[in-house]
Each structure stands twice: as structure tokens, then as C-alpha cells.
Amino acid sequence: MKENKTALIIGIRNERSIAFAIAKKLYFLGYNLAISYTEDTKEEVLYQLCTNNMYNLITGQVDVRDEDQIKAFCAETKAKLGSINYVLHSVAYGSHKVLCNKAPFSQDEPTDYTDIPLADLEEAIDIGAYSLLRLVRSVQPFLSVNASILTTTYNASQRVVPKYAGMAMVKACLENCMKYLAYHLGSKGHRINALSPGLLMTTSAASIQGVRSMRKQSAEASPLGNISLEDVAEAAAYYFSDASKKVTGNIHYIDGGLNIMGGT
């Protein structure tokens, strides 16, 4: 194994997940991995690990709303693999009301942005943003010296992407949490950053109405065109290495340069 480095991965849903692309990259670089799944994703995650010849891993069920589950998984990882060097948080969820989409199999009109229910938004923030605080709080006792934590965001937090609707608030909250954590973790020698990929055809992105059209537009507007999951995994490998040992609180755009564009 490469310098006996251990990475804890939270957020794989299927083979199209950003977290899975990063996990594959780290595995074939020689890192030890601990990979979580949820009750709903267990079968798919284990199948994909097997299909991609990724063996001798620690796997376990983790609901990011359950701090006891997170702590138990971190403790098991430390016991079996040693201190945790790297942590990936790549988790998001928003109901159709948060995304202002039509409900499945419903003829009702989509929720208006001003009518997003507080309960739905709270759930989305709990899963997609507050869970980062919960994860960091739980994993800290098991971290190595100079550990690196990484989360994933989207530029709708900074610019208006109408079809991303209420999820933009979730990502803005997540980014703010990341920056404040960078300050608080710095005194302990740890760093935390966020990757901000362009649109990818992940399961989460598929819930955005018109995502294929948006991706086509970004391909035309981005100086370098659209990105792939492998591009994101390559960037993650930088943050999960000593090359980034003095980088913290950064939002790293991987979007072909789309974030700099004002128009064409």
C-alpha cells in the first residue's frame, strides 16, 4: 500500500457517483479504503466494488444523520487500518420540493421557489451541509497528523442556476461550513477543501430538470469544454496527497473554466 495511507469515503451511490470515481482513483494508487453505504445503496455499492476488482476494503452502513453510526465506522477504520489520513464527504439530497420539480407521477405544478417548505429545506441542509460538521466532529479522534478532508459542492452556490433552486442554499451552507472548519482545524494541523465540479451526469444531477441541455450549454461556453468523473478524481488525488499540505479553505473549480465566464 502507498505509504500505508488510509482514506474514508462517504457518499457513494452507484458507478456514476463522484465519490466512486475518487475511490477508484485512490484504490489503484494504492491507498487503504473504508467505504460507506446506506441501507438503500448497500447492494449497488458492494456490486460495483466487486465489478471493479476493489477488494480488501472496509465497508459499512452509515447514515450521515446518525452520529453514532459515523463514529462506529470511523472507529472500525482506525482499528483495522490505522489512523485516517483522508476523508471524503460527497453527500447531497433534496426533495422535489427543494428542487422545485414536479413530484414523480403527479400532475401538480412544481413548487414555487418562494414556497419551498422549511421542513424539506431543513432535511436537505441536514444531509448535504450539516453532515460535514457531524462527520468532522466524529472523525477527529481518529485522524492522522496533517489529515486532509474534502467535500464536493457546485457553483450554483455562487451564481444563479434557476433549475438548481433550493439546493443552491444547501451548497452555500456547505461551503461556509468548509471555510469555518478550515479555520478551526488549522490549529490542529488538518486541512479541508471543496471540489466544485461542472455538471456531470450523476444520479443527483439527473434530478435537475433540463440537465442535459445545461450540460450542452456548458460545453459550448467553457473554454475547455465539459469535464469527466476522471477529471474530478485527478483533482481529489492532489488534495489527498502531501502536494496540498498548505492548502485549506479552498473551493477548487473543475469545470473547464465555466466559472470565469460572463457570456460569449
GITA-V407634 format. One record per backbone hydrogen bond with DSSP energy under -1.0 kcal/mol. NH is the residue of the N-H (numbers start at 1). CO is the residue of the C=O. E is the energy in kcal/mol with one decimal. If there is no record, write none. Layout:
[[NH & CO & E] [NH & CO & E]]
This chain:
[[2 & 30 & -1.9] [5 & 2 & -2.0] [7 & 32 & -2.8] [8 & 86 & -3.0] [9 & 34 & -3.2] [10 & 88 & -2.3] [17 & 14 & -1.7] [21 & 17 & -1.8] [22 & 18 & -2.2] [23 & 19 & -2.4] [24 & 20 & -2.6] [25 & 21 & -1.9] [26 & 22 & -2.5] [27 & 23 & -2.6] [28 & 24 & -2.3] [30 & 27 & -1.2] [31 & 26 & -2.5] [32 & 5 & -3.1] [34 & 7 & -2.2] [35 & 58 & -3.1] [36 & 9 & -2.2] [37 & 60 & -1.8] [42 & 38 & -1.5] [45 & 41 & -2.9] [46 & 42 & -2.5] [47 & 43 & -1.8] [48 & 44 & -2.4] [49 & 45 & -2.2] [50 & 46 & -1.9] [51 & 47 & -2.8] [52 & 48 & -1.9] [53 & 50 & -1.8] [54 & 49 & -3.1] [58 & 33 & -2.1] [60 & 35 & -1.4] [62 & 37 & -2.9] [66 & 63 & -2.6] [70 & 66 & -1.9] [71 & 67 & -2.7] [72 & 68 & -2.3] [73 & 69 & -2.2] [74 & 70 & -2.4] [75 & 71 & -2.6] [76 & 72 & -2.3] [77 & 73 & -2.2] [78 & 74 & -2.4] [79 & 75 & -2.4] [80 & 76 & -2.1] [81 & 77 & -3.0] [82 & 78 & -1.6] [84 & 142 & -2.9] [85 & 6 & -1.6] [86 & 6 & -2.2] [87 & 148 & -2.1] [88 & 8 & -2.9] [89 & 150 & -3.1] [90 & 10 & -2.4] [99 & 95 & -2.1] [101 & 96 & -2.9] [106 & 103 & -1.7] [115 & 112 & -2.1] [116 & 113 & -1.3] [121 & 117 & -2.2] [122 & 118 & -3.0] [123 & 119 & -1.9] [124 & 120 & -2.1] [125 & 121 & -2.6] [126 & 122 & -2.6] [127 & 123 & -2.3] [128 & 124 & -2.9] [129 & 125 & -2.3] [130 & 125 & -2.9] [132 & 129 & -1.7] [134 & 130 & -2.2] [135 & 131 & -2.6] [136 & 132 & -2.6] [137 & 133 & -2.6] [138 & 134 & -1.8] [139 & 135 & -2.6] [140 & 136 & -1.7] [142 & 139 & -2.3] [143 & 140 & -1.5] [144 & 84 & -2.4] [148 & 85 & -2.5] [149 & 191 & -2.5] [150 & 87 & -2.7] [151 & 193 & -1.9] [153 & 195 & -3.1] [157 & 154 & -1.9] [158 & 155 & -1.6] [159 & 155 & -2.1] [164 & 161 & -2.9] [166 & 98 & -2.3] [167 & 164 & -1.8] [168 & 165 & -1.8] [170 & 166 & -1.1] [171 & 167 & -2.2] [172 & 168 & -2.2] [173 & 169 & -2.2] [174 & 170 & -2.5] [175 & 171 & -2.5] [176 & 172 & -1.9] [177 & 173 & -2.4] [178 & 174 & -2.5] [179 & 175 & -2.1] [180 & 176 & -2.2] [181 & 177 & -2.5] [182 & 178 & -2.0] [183 & 179 & -1.4] [184 & 180 & -2.3] [185 & 181 & -3.2] [186 & 182 & -1.2] [188 & 185 & -1.5] [189 & 186 & -1.7] [190 & 185 & -1.9] [191 & 147 & -2.4] [193 & 149 & -2.0] [194 & 250 & -2.9] [195 & 151 & -2.8] [196 & 252 & -3.2] [198 & 254 & -2.3] [202 & 200 & -2.1] [206 & 202 & -1.7] [207 & 204 & -1.3] [208 & 205 & -2.0] [211 & 208 & -1.5] [214 & 210 & -2.2] [215 & 211 & -2.5] [216 & 212 & -1.9] [217 & 213 & -2.2] [218 & 214 & -2.3] [219 & 215 & -1.9] [220 & 216 & -1.4] [221 & 217 & -1.9] [222 & 218 & -2.5] [224 & 256 & -2.7] [232 & 228 & -1.3] [233 & 229 & -2.3] [234 & 230 & -2.3] [235 & 231 & -1.6] [236 & 232 & -2.3] [237 & 233 & -2.0] [238 & 234 & -1.1] [239 & 235 & -1.5] [240 & 236 & -2.1] [244 & 241 & -1.3] [245 & 242 & -1.6] [247 & 244 & -2.3] [249 & 192 & -3.3] [252 & 194 & -3.3] [254 & 196 & -2.0] [258 & 255 & -1.4] [260 & 257 & -1.6] [261 & 258 & -1.5]]
